[in-house]
């Protein structure tokens, strides 16, 4: 079958190139088969060097999601109480007129346009449907800005403070690695297209080690699992450095040429002998020493860290500390060596042209992880006027934001005007005044970066929008028109937006053109293969070196050297709280879900219920057995789940795979009923896994 560039009226089966839109490092290139205007198959592009012809368990069901019986196809107007999910159909004209009138009235009120708050994240990672016309719209009306911190900012700042940008080792070099550390990453669930490269490295003799509080499905496939205490990764990295320096395993030449602050780092590492690190991390002294020696003996060790590792009070410093390791031993020199949190900063799309920040007057910024405070506290929790209008797209904050009880109290406010752009009636949409039907990835144009590889990807619409669904960009174009915003930029169509995103002289984007993307579907950035970003130094820090010592950190009032910064709820530091709530809860995604996306797809849920995994040592004194209904609680809230007693979690750790829609849990709550609105040390990120709880059999005595 031929590969078609756009929607075809031809009844003959054809294939359309696209991109997976979801929040995953892999950003797969897809091939969608269309017959008589209906998508009948989706598959990974076998020619894409990273996708290699397969898709994950979730996106394999993307057609089921697109054609789901509950898909929204018309605008909806609320007719019942907020939160009831009771709506009636409306026309687009009715919806646009009503929304425009209300937003303009709020703009003209005494509280002004800053009382309007956009709320979005990575429901799609595409530039066009995720951060183009929407940003122009909110900038132009003078709305409050949203600090989009809910996933990656702590680690991103940690990388910036160390190597200068969120740029890491190229995954395509991993087959050359002689040691692979999968550190705080469940690769088979959250980054599955890296695994074939890891397997190649193993076939060539590399040892593969998982460092994680959970013995995940990935850890089960590794040569070794190191079950670390949550939030103590920086201490382990410093313990490794202690051994490296003490035993002369460092690369003195690389350190002298390409790093700053080596003497200070050596002194800091001396403060973390294996005995101390063992007490902090729960990892044995022998294991710490053995890991350090193997890392020092390797020539090209690859460290893959992921974002769960930085979701605690010291998360930014944890990433910064681990990111120092490759420079200590010089592994950046060789293919397969280094560390990767993300490759995102290697992409140089023209975001200024897309987002038009110049349209915005000076306004406040609200951190998205503090949405509960912003909606419930008199001063919006951040200063300035109260939030009177909330426009949500590409997100489901009622389920995914921390401290959901606080978020839901805010969403239930009668005086809060809420508009939600969605595919389904999610928990958030149930609280809306208006719900607008949005297109899925099969129905619109977009262009994508990646944060696990180095290929830009074009998404072409494969089918016509279902019902009356419209793309995010089109919805904001129409709202701008109804609100009297006549700026020329609001007339740019989606293909024009893609061309503007690609309109850059940046060296790494040479050859990444619209024509090349139309022809091939995807294009590798203008970098060597494999990309060795710091083989000869050239770090993107102010000094041009890997900064073990950071003057920028000094100016921020923070420790300029790598350090172990404990979680907010580190038991040793909060003994009274730990006595009441002695277990640490981790709520990373279930294998079949991507945050709250795909939770309503029947074949992925398979009648499953929320689970709580408990170590036998913690289960026995609480009378917990497999299959019991448990309540997990702390002072912020509680949720229920079915017990699974397993040694796949560390003692004193419980795991509740998430993120469940509240309406599909049975008790109307998920793990985020217990998470807090506190922030990380760097980047103002969330602390989802910095969370002390108690667990009991439901109906038992309260903790």
N, C-alpha and C positions, 0 to 999 in steps of 0.2 A: 504493500500500500504506500502511496505517496505521502510525504510530509507536507501539510498545508500551512501557509503562513497565517491565515486568519479564518474566521468562520466561513464555511462553504455552504452554498445552497444545493450542492450536488448530493444526491442520495447515496452515491458510492461511498463505501467505507474509506475513511482517511484518518491520518494521524496528525495531531497538532502538538507542537513542542511547548512545554511549560516549565514551571518551577514550583517545587513545594514551598508554600508560604509560611510554614510554621516555625516556631521558636526552637530551632535545633541547629547545631553547628553544621549539619550536613548539607542543607539547602540543595536538595536533590533536583537534578534535571529530569523532567517527566515526559512521557509520551502518552497522549490521550487519544484513544481510538474513538471516532465518532461515526455513527451510522444513522442516517435519516434524522439528523439534528440532535441525536441523543448520545451522550458519552456512554460507551459500553465497556471500556477497559482503561485502566491507568497502570503504567509500569515505569520503572526506572530506565533511564537512557543507558543502554549498554556501552555506548561510546564515551560517556562522560568518565574522566579518569577517577573521580571520587565516587560517584553514584554506582558505577559498574553494574547497572542493569537491575538492581533490586531496590525495593522500598521497605520502610519499616512496617511493623504490624498495624500501626495506626493509619498511615497514608494509603496502605493497600485497601483500606475501607473508605477511601475518600468519595467514591461514587455513591456509596450507601449514605454518606453524610449529605452529599449534594442533593440527592433525590429523596431525602428523609421525609416521611409522612408529615412531620411537624414543621417542615421548612416554612419560614415566613415568606409570603409572596405579595402581601398588600400592606399599606400603612395601617396601624392600629391606634385607636384612641381609647384611653382608660375610661371605663364606666363604673368600675367598682372601687372599693377601698385600696389604697396603696398597699402593695405587697400581695394582693389577692390574685393578680394575673388575670383580671377580668377586663376584657377589651371588646370593642366593636370595630368593624372594618370602616375605613375612611378612604377618601381619595387622596391622591398626592397633592392636589390643589388645596384641599382642606388642611392637610397636615402642614404643608409649607407655609400657608398663610397664618395658621395659628402659631406655629413655632416662631416665625419671623416677627409677628406682632408682639409676642411675649418677650422675646429677646430684646427687641428694640425698646420696649417699655422698661425693661430692667436697665438697659444702657442709659436711658434718660432719667432714671430714678436718682435719688440722693446718694445711693450707694454706688452708682455708676457701673461701668462695664466690668470692673474687676470682680464684681460679685457673680460673674459668669465663669465657670471652671470647665475646661475640657478634661476628659479622663480617658486615656488610651494607652495601650502598650503593644504587645507583639502578637495580637490575634492574627495579623498578617505582618510579615517582616518586609513586605514590598515597599519601596520608596513612594510609589504613586498612591497606593491605597492606604499607606500608613503614615506618611509625613510629608505631604505636599499641599494639596488644596485645603486640607483641614488646618494646617498651620497658618497658611495665608489668611484664611477666614478668621481665626481667633486672634491673630496678630492685628488684623485690620480693625476689628471691632473693639480692641483694647481689653480683651479678656485676661484674667490671670493666667500666668504660664504654669505648666505642670512640670515638675522635676521628675523625670521618668527613671526612677531608681530601683524599681521593684525586683530587678533581676541581677544586674551586672556591675553596678557602679563601684562597689567596694573593691572588687578585684581589679577592675579597670584602672582605678586610681593607684592601687598597689603596684600594678605593672608600670604605670607612668612614672611613679616615683623611683623605679629601679632601672628599667630599660628605656623609658621615655615615651612609650606608647603601648597600646594593647596589641602588640605584634609578637607572634611567637614562631616557633619552629614549624616548618612545612610538613604536614602529615605525609606527603608523598615521599619524604625522606626516611620515614620510619622503618622500612625494610632494611635500612643500613644500620639500625640501632643494635647495640649489643646488650642493652638493658632497658627495659620499659617499665616505668613506674606509673600506674594508673592511680592517681592520688586524688581521692575524693570524687571519683567519677564512676558512674555505673554505665560503662561504655556501650554495652549491648542494648541498653534501653535508651540512653540519651545521646548517643554518638555512634550508632551501629556501623556506619560506613568507614570508621577508623579501624574496626576490628580486622578486616582482611589484611591491612598493612601490618597490624600487630602480629597476626599469624605468620606473615612472611618473615618478620624479624625473628620470631620464635623458630621457624623452620631453618633459619640461618644460624641458630645457636643462642639467641637472646633469651634471657630469663624475664618473665613477665610477673610483676608483683602488684597486687592491689593493696592500697592503703585506705582503709575505710572503716567506720564504726560498724558497718553492716556487711555481712557476707552476701553480697548481691549475686545476681546471676552472672555478672562479670567476674566477681571474685572467685566464683565456683570454677571458672574456666582458666584461671591464672595458675601459675606455678606455686604461688604463695599468697596468703592473705595475712596482712598485718592489721589487727583489729584495734584501731586507735580510739581513744576517748574523743568525743565530739569537741571541736573547738580548740584542740591542742596541737594542730599541725605545725604551727610556727616553732613550738618547742622541739618537735621532732627534727625539723630542718636545722635548727641551731645545734641540736645534739649531733647531727650528722657532720656539721661544720666543725664542731669540737674535735671529733675523731679525725676528720680530714686534715686539719691543721696540726693536730698533735702527732699524727703519724706521717706527715710530710707528703700527703697525697694530693695537695693542691697543685695547680699549674702556675708556677711563679712567673713565667714569661707572659702568659695571657693576663694575669693579675696586674703586672707592672705596666703593660702596654695599654690595657683597655678598661681598668677599673679605678674607682676613686674611693678611698677610705679603707683600704685593705687592713692596715694596722689596727684601726678601730674595730673592724669586724672581727679580726682575730681575737682581740681582747674581749669583745662581747661573747663570742663563741666559747671562750674559756670559762665563762660564767655558767655554761650549760653542760656539765659533765653527764655522762649516761645515767648515773645514779639519780640525779635530779630530774632529768628528762623522763626517766622511767616512772618516777613518782607522779609526774604531771600527766603523762600520756597514757599510762597503763600498758605500755609496750616494754617488754623485758630489756634489761641492759644488753644481753647477748644479741638480741635482735637489732637493737640500735647500732651496736658496733658492727655487726655483720652487714647491715644495710649500707652503712657509711663506707665500709671497706669495698664492698662490691661496686658502689657508685664511684668511688675513687679509682678503682682498677679499670672501670669501663672507659672506653675511648669516645663513645657516642651514645650516652644515655638519654633517652627521651622521657620527659616528665609531662604527663597530661594531667592538668588539674581542671576542675570544672566548678561551676558557680555555687553548688551546694556548700563547698568548703568555706566560702566567704560569707555565709549567712549567719554570722554571730557577731558579737560586739567587737571582737578583734579580727574580723575577717579581712579587712584591707591589709593589715600588717601580716597576716598569715600568707596571703598571696605574695606580698612584697618579699617576705623572708624566703619562701620557696624559690622565687624568681632569681635570687642571688646564687643559687647552687650551681647552675651551669657555668657561670663566670668564674667561680672558685676553682673549678676543675678544667676549664677551657673547652667544654663540650660544644660550645657554639661554633667551634672551628669546622666541625665535620657534619656531613649529611646524617640525619637521624639523631643529632644531639641538640640539646636545648630544652626549653620548656614552652608549652602552649597552653594558654588560657583561651585565647581568641586570636583570630587573624583579621579581625574587623578593621583595625586601623591601617591595614595594607591597602584597603579600598579608598579611593579618593573621588567619589562622586561629588557633584557640585550641589551640596546641600543648601548653600545660601540661595542659589537660584530657585531651588525647589520650595523652600520654606519661607523665603522673603522675610527674615526677621526685621528688616528695615521698616516694615509696615507697622511695627508695634511701638506704641509709646512706652515710656518706663512704667513697668507694672510689677507687682509682687509675683513671687514664685512659690507655689505650694508643693511640698513633697508628697508624691502620690501614696507613699506608705502611711502617711498620716491623714488619710481621707476621713477616717472616723472622727478625729479631732476637728478637721476642717468643717465637717458637717454638723457637729454637735456642740462645740464650744462657742461661747458668745462672740469671741474675737476671731472666729474661724480657726483657732488654735495656732495661727501663724501671723496674727496681726492683720489689720485691714478690715474691710467690710465683711459681713456674713456672706456665705455662699448661697445665692438665691436660685441659681440655675446650674445644672450639671448636664453636660453632653458627653455620653459614654459611647465609645466605639472601639473595636478591637480589644475589648476587655470585658471581664465579668467580675467587677470588684466585690459584689455581694458574697462571692465564693472565694476569690483568690486574694483579696487584700487582707493584711493582718488585722487581728482584733475585729472579726466580723460582727460581733454583737454590737460594737460601737458603730460600725459602718451601717448596719441595718437600722439602727435607731435614727441615724441621719437620713437614710433613704426614705424612711417612713414619715418624715416631716411633711405636713400638709402644705407648707409654704414653699417647699423646694420644687422647682419646675425641672423635671428630668426628661431628657430625650435620649433614647438608646437606638443605635444602629446595630442591627443584629441579623443572624440567620435563624435563630430560635428564641423562644421565650425562656431565656435563662433566668436565674435567680435575680439578676439585676434588672432585666427587662420587666419582670413582674412588678417592679416598683416604679415603672416609668409612667409619665403622662402621655407620651407618644413613643411608639416603636416604629422604626422605619426599616423596611426589608432591604438588606444589603446583598450584593452578589458574592458568590464564592470565587475561588481562584480559577475555576473553569470558565467563568463568565466575564472576565475583565482583563485588561492589559496591566502589566506591571514589570518592574525590573528589580533585581535582587543582588545584594552583596551576600557574602557568607562569613561565618565566624569560625569555621572549621577547615576551610580550604581556600583556594585563591582563584576561583572562577566566578565571574559575573554571569548572571542568567536572566534571560528574557522570558516573560510569561505572556503567551498569546491567548486570547479568548478562544475556547474550543466550542462552546455552545452559546446560544442566546440566553440572556438572563431569564431565569424562571419567573413566571408571573410578572409582577410589576417591580421586581427587585432592581435596584440601581447600585452602581459602584459608589464607594465612599466619596471618591473625588467628585462624581457627578452630583451627589447629594449636597455637598458643600458648595459646589458651583450654583446649584439651584437656590440654596438658602441665601447665598450672597446676593443673587439677583433679587430675590423677594425682599431683602433688607435694604435695598437701594445702594449696594456697593457696586459702583460702576467701573472700578479699576480694570484696566486691560488684562491684568494677570488672572482675573477670574473667568476669562474666556478661553484660556488654554485647555485644549483637550488632553486626554491621557497620553496619546503618542507624543504630543508636544512636550508634556512633562517629562517623558522618558528622554527625549532629545536634550532637554535642558539639564537633566541629571548627568548626562554624558558629555556636556559641553564644558570640558576642562582641559587644561594644558598639563595636568599632572603627569609626570613621567610614567608612573605605574599604570596609568589608564590608557596609554598609547595603544591603539589597535582595538580598544573596547569601544566600538562604534555601534550605532543603531543598525547599520547595514550588515556588519559582521554578526551581530546578535540575531538579526532576522535570518541570516543564511545558516548559521550553525546552532543557534539556540543558546549557546554559552561560549564564553571566551575567557581564557586564562589571563590574569593580569600580566603586565609587561615586566616579569621578573624571571630569573633563571629557574630551571627545574633540576633538582630541588632548590628552593629558595633558602639561602643561608644569610639571614638578615644581619647577623652580628659576627660573622666569621673573622672579620678584620676590624672589629670594634664598630665604630660608626653608630653608636647608640644615639637615640633621639632625645637624650637628656640635655640640660643646659651645658654640661661639661663635655658632652660627646662620649662619655664613658658610662659603664654600668656603675651606678651610684650606690655603693654599699652605704656611704654616708651622704645624706641628702640635705642640702641647705634649704630646699623648699619645705621639707618637713619641719625644720627649725622655725621657719617663718610661719608655719601653721600651728606652732606651739606643741609639736609632737616630737617624739623620740626620733632623732635623725638616723638611728641605726636599726636594723632588724631586731625585733624583740618578740617575746611571747606576751600578747595582750589577751587576757582571759575574756571569755564570754561575760556578758552582763550577769548571767545567772550561773556562774561557775560555782559549784557547790562549796568549795573551800572558802570562797569569798563571801558567800551569803548563807552561813550555817543555819540561821533561823528559817529561812525560806526552804533550804534543802531538807531540813528536818520535817517540814510539812509536805513538801513535794520533792521526793528523793530521786525521781527518774527524769532523764532527759528525753524529750520527744523529738524525733525526726520525722518529717512528713513529706519526703521526696515523692515525685510522681509515681503512680502505678504504671506498670509497663505498657498498659493499653491506653493510658491517658496522656495528654500533653497539657499540663496544668488542668484547666477545666474543659478544654476542648476534647471532643470525642466521647465524653462521658455519657451522652444520650444515644450513642450508636449501639444498637442492641447487640450486635455480634461482638463488640468489644467489651461490653459490660457483662454479658452472659449471665444475667441474674445474680451477679456477684454482689456482695455487701461490703461495706467498709470493714477493714481488718485492723487489728492491733496485735503486733508481734512482740512477744515478751520472752525474755530469757528464762529458762527453767529455775535459775536461782532466785529470780524475782517473782516468778509465778507461784512457786510452792508456798511461801509464807502468806500469800494473799489468797490462797485457795483457788487459783486460776487454773482451769483445764481447757484443753482445746475445745472450741465451739461455744464456750461461755460468752454471754453478752457482757462486755466490759464498759464502764464509764471512765473516761479519761478527763481529769479536771484540774484546774488551778483557779486562782482568784479571778481570772479574766472570763472563764466560761468552761463549758464541758461539751463532750460529744461521745457517742457510743460507737462501738465496733465489736466485731466477732474476734475472740481470742485465737491466736495461733502461738502455741508455746514452741520456741525454737532457739537453738544456739546460733542461729544466723545473725543474731544481734548480740552486742556486748552486754554483759551484766550492767545494770543501772541505765540501760538505753531501751526505749520502746520505739517501735516504728509503726506509723500509720500511713501506708501508701495512699496518696491523695492525688489530685484535688477533686473531691466529689462535689457535684452540684448539691446544694442543700436540699432541694426538693426530692432528690433521689436517695437520700441517706436513711430515711425512716424516722429520724428524730429531728430533722431540719437543721442539722449542724454538721460541720466538718472540723478538721484539725485546726483551722484558723480561728475557731472560737477561743482557742487557748493562746494564740500567738500575740505578741505585743507590737506596739507602734514605736518601740525604741529603734535607734539607728546604729549603724556600724561606725567604727572609728574613722574610716575614710569613705568618702563618696555618699554619705547619708543613706546607705542602703538598708534593706530589711534584715531582721534577725530571726527568721522563721525557725531556725534550728537551735536557737538560744532560748530554751523553753523548758522550765522545770514543771513537772506534773506529778500527780499520783494516779494510780490505776486501781480499780476495784471491780469486783463482780457487781453488775447492775443490781440495785435493790439492797446492797449491803450497807454497812455503816458508813457514814460520810467521813472522808479523811479529815 
